[in-house]
Amino acid sequence: MTSDGLYYLSTINVVDGCEAWRSKNSEDWEIILKEERGYKTHIGCGLGEFKNYLYMYIYDSERGLRYGE
């Protein structure tokens, strides 16, 4: 996704968990959020913007949809 001229993306794996990354030029990326550990029940994640806040949505097969800012 893009916001205020910046690029954002999210990644997920069972070792590192969900991560959010940011870039000014879509080539050089910096991590801006990382879970403490991966969860086998997390099956997806995504990013969204609402009222100038960036939210990460985490899809958990046991607990349902979770989000944080």
C-alpha positions as a LaTeX table, in Angstrom:
\begin{tabular}{lrrr}
\hline
Residue & $x$ (\AA) & $y$ (\AA) & $z$ (\AA) \\
\hline
Met1 & 0.00 & 0.00 & 0.00 \\
Thr2 & 1.10 & 3.64 & $-0.33$ \\
Ser3 & 0.47 & 6.55 & 2.01 \\
Asp4 & 1.96 & 10.05 & 2.10 \\
Gly5 & 4.42 & 9.12 & $-0.64$ \\
Leu6 & 5.73 & 6.07 & 1.25 \\
Tyr7 & 5.36 & 2.38 & 0.43 \\
Tyr8 & 4.27 & $-0.20$ & 3.01 \\
Leu9 & 4.07 & $-3.98$ & 2.94 \\
Ser10 & 3.44 & $-6.81$ & 5.37 \\
Thr11 & 4.97 & $-10.29$ & 5.55 \\
Ile12 & 4.29 & $-13.37$ & 7.67 \\
Asn13 & 5.98 & $-16.67$ & 8.50 \\
Val14 & 5.78 & $-19.11$ & 11.42 \\
Val15 & 9.30 & $-18.29$ & 12.65 \\
Asp16 & 9.29 & $-14.48$ & 12.66 \\
Gly17 & 5.56 & $-13.80$ & 12.70 \\
Cys18 & 4.03 & $-10.73$ & 11.10 \\
Glu19 & 6.24 & $-7.86$ & 10.02 \\
Ala20 & 5.55 & $-4.43$ & 8.54 \\
Trp21 & 8.06 & $-2.70$ & 6.26 \\
Arg22 & 8.34 & 0.87 & 4.90 \\
Ser23 & 10.21 & 2.35 & 1.94 \\
Lys24 & 10.65 & 5.81 & 0.42 \\
Asn25 & 11.62 & 4.48 & $-3.01$ \\
Ser26 & 10.29 & 0.88 & $-3.15$ \\
Glu27 & 13.88 & $-0.43$ & $-3.24$ \\
Asp28 & 15.33 & 0.22 & 0.24 \\
Trp29 & 13.08 & $-1.18$ & 2.99 \\
Glu30 & 13.14 & $-0.75$ & 6.76 \\
Ile31 & 11.22 & $-2.86$ & 9.25 \\
Ile32 & 8.78 & $-0.82$ & 11.37 \\
Leu33 & 6.93 & $-3.58$ & 13.24 \\
Lys34 & 7.87 & $-7.14$ & 14.16 \\
Glu35 & 6.07 & $-9.63$ & 16.34 \\
Glu36 & 8.11 & $-11.11$ & 19.16 \\
Arg37 & 7.72 & $-14.59$ & 17.67 \\
Gly38 & 5.76 & $-16.45$ & 15.04 \\
Tyr39 & 2.48 & $-18.18$ & 15.77 \\
Lys40 & 1.35 & $-21.26$ & 13.88 \\
Thr41 & $-2.25$ & $-20.03$ & 14.11 \\
His42 & $-1.50$ & $-16.79$ & 12.21 \\
Ile43 & $-2.48$ & $-17.46$ & 8.63 \\
Gly44 & $-2.21$ & $-13.96$ & 7.17 \\
Cys45 & $-1.69$ & $-10.29$ & 7.86 \\
Gly46 & $-2.20$ & $-6.98$ & 6.11 \\
Leu47 & $-1.92$ & $-3.24$ & 6.53 \\
Gly48 & $-4.51$ & $-0.50$ & 6.42 \\
Glu49 & $-4.69$ & 3.22 & 7.09 \\
Phe50 & $-7.49$ & 4.96 & 8.95 \\
Lys51 & $-7.49$ & 8.57 & 10.17 \\
Asn52 & $-3.70$ & 8.91 & 9.72 \\
Tyr53 & $-2.93$ & 5.72 & 11.66 \\
Leu54 & $-1.34$ & 2.63 & 10.17 \\
Tyr55 & $-2.96$ & $-0.59$ & 11.37 \\
Met56 & $-1.75$ & $-4.17$ & 11.04 \\
Tyr57 & $-4.45$ & $-6.80$ & 10.71 \\
Ile58 & $-3.56$ & $-10.34$ & 11.77 \\
Tyr59 & $-5.70$ & $-13.29$ & 10.70 \\
Asp60 & $-5.55$ & $-15.97$ & 13.40 \\
Ser61 & $-7.18$ & $-19.34$ & 12.68 \\
Glu62 & $-8.12$ & $-19.79$ & 16.38 \\
Arg63 & $-8.86$ & $-16.26$ & 17.60 \\
Gly64 & $-10.12$ & $-14.60$ & 14.42 \\
Leu65 & $-9.18$ & $-11.15$ & 13.17 \\
Arg66 & $-6.96$ & $-9.02$ & 15.39 \\
Tyr67 & $-5.48$ & $-5.58$ & 14.79 \\
Gly68 & $-3.15$ & $-3.08$ & 16.38 \\
Glu69 & $-1.79$ & 0.34 & 15.55 \\
\hline
\end{tabular}
